[in-house]
Amino acid sequence: MLRQLDRVALAQGCLVVGAFIKSGQCPFFHWLPSAMVAPVPASALIHSATAVGSGIYVLIRLAPWIDSPMLTALVYVGSLTTWMGSCAALMQQNSKKVLAYSTISQLGYVVMAIGVGASSAGLNHFVTHALAKALLFLCLGTIHHFLVQQGEQAPEDFQLMGGFRQVLPGVFF
């Protein structure tokens, strides 16, 4: 039979792992770039607030009740996620996947902030990142639409992008 302290640690561990899965933390981050088959506005919604935000929100709400060893685990998982997400983003040619992996990387920073006790700073970074990422996805949708009108077969390929300053000045700005 589990002691009371063991039950609390098990409950905390289960809640933290659930939040890791929902927010795409290492090693559970592979679902987030796979969700990129959705249209660009849906991807903007998924990555800016709704899907990944619930895991971060759970971690922020639980932070005052999480024990010190679990907070240390948050720091390690967040730093590993930040590193792996940024390395994976550098290796992508698909523009939507680059933004997805950069989201994973930035969420790692938020998890690290929660782990070191700076939940309000993590929440601030999460909100500003969500706004910026939504705008990036919407600008990317405009670029994809333009490339499809130009007859490109793979509008998500980064090798096709560039020189939009004259033809899409609003997106460039």
N, C-alpha and C positions, 0 to 999 in steps of 0.2 A: 504494500500500500504506500502510495506517495505521501510524503510529508507535505505540510502546508507550503513551506518554502519552495519545494520542488514543483508543486502545482503552479505556483505563481511564476516561476522561471519557465516552465513549460508553456503556460499561457502567453507569456511575453514573447517567447521564441516563436510560437505559432503566429501571433499577430504580426511580428516583425517580418517573418518570412513571407506571410501573405502580402504585406505592404511592399516587400522587395519584388515579388512577382508582379504585382499590379503596376508598380512604378518602373519596371524594367531594369532592376539592378542586377549586377553580376551574381550569379551565372544565368539569370532568367531574362536576359535582354533580347533574345532572338525573336520574340514575337512582335516587337515594336517595328523593326524595319519590314517585317513580312506583312504588316498592316498597310503597306504603302500601295497596294493594288487599288485602294479606294480613290475616287476622284480627289483632286487637289483641295477643294473646300472641306471635304470630309476629313482629309488628312490634317488640315489646319486645325480643325476642331479636336481631333483625336490627340494631336501632339501638343496643342497649346494648353488645354485645360482638363478635358473630361476624363479620358482614360488614365493617363498617368498621374493626374492630379489627386485622384482618390487615394492612391498609395502614399503619396507625400503628405496629404492631409492627415491620414491615420498616424503616420510617424510623428508629425508635429503635435497632434493631440495626445499621443501616448508618451511623449518625451519626458514629462515630469514624473511618470511612474515607472520608467524603465531603469533597471539596475545598471550599475557602472560597467560590468563586463559586457552587457548587451550594447551599451553606448560605445564602448571600444570597438565592438564588432561593426557598429554602424560606420565608424570612422574608417576602418579597414575596407569594408565592402564599398563604401562611397569612393574612396581613393582608387581602388581597383577598377570600379566601374568608370570613373572619370578617365583613367588611363586607357582602358580597353575600348571605350566608346570613341575617344578621340583618335586612337590608332586605326580603328575600323573605319571611321569616317574618311581618313586620309586615303584609304585603299579603294574607295568606291568610285564608279563612273556614273552611276545613276544619281541624279540630283536629289530625288526624294529620299533616297537611302542616306545620302550625306546629311541631310537635315535630320533624319531620324536618329542616326548615330550621334550627331552633335547634341540632340535632345537628351539622349542617354547620358552623354558625358556631363552635361550641365546638371542633370538630376543627381549625378554622383556628387557634385559639389554641394547640392542641397542636403543630401543625406549626411555628408561629412559635417556640415554646419550643425545639423541636428545632433550628431554624435558628440561634438565638442561643446554642446550647450548653447549654441547660438541659433535657436529655432526661429527667432524673429528675423534674423539676417537671412536664414535659409528661406523663409516664407517670402521675404522681400525679393530675393533673387529669383525664386520660382515665379512670382507674379510678373516681374519685369521680363523674365525669359519667355513666359507664355505670351505676352503681348508682342514681343519682338519676333518670336517664332511664327505666330499667326500671320504677321505682316510678311515675313519671308515666304511662307507658303503661298499666300495670296499673290505676291509678286512672281513667284515661280509659276503659278497657274497662268498668269498673264503671258509669261515667256513661253510656256508650253503651248498656249493657244496660238500665239504668234508663229511658232515653229510649225505647228500643224497646218496653219493657213499657208505657210511657205512650201508645204509639201514634204516636210521631213517625216520619215517613218518612225524614228525613235526620238521624240522630243525631250525625253528625260536624260539623254546622253550629254555629259558635260563637254565632250569634244565638239559638239555643235554650237555651243554657247560662246558668246563673245561679240563685241561690236554692237551692242544694243543702245549705245548712247544716243545715236542719231535717230534710230527707228522707234525706240521706246523711251523717250526722255523722262516720262513720269515714273516708270519703273527704275530707271537709272538713278533718279533723284532719291 
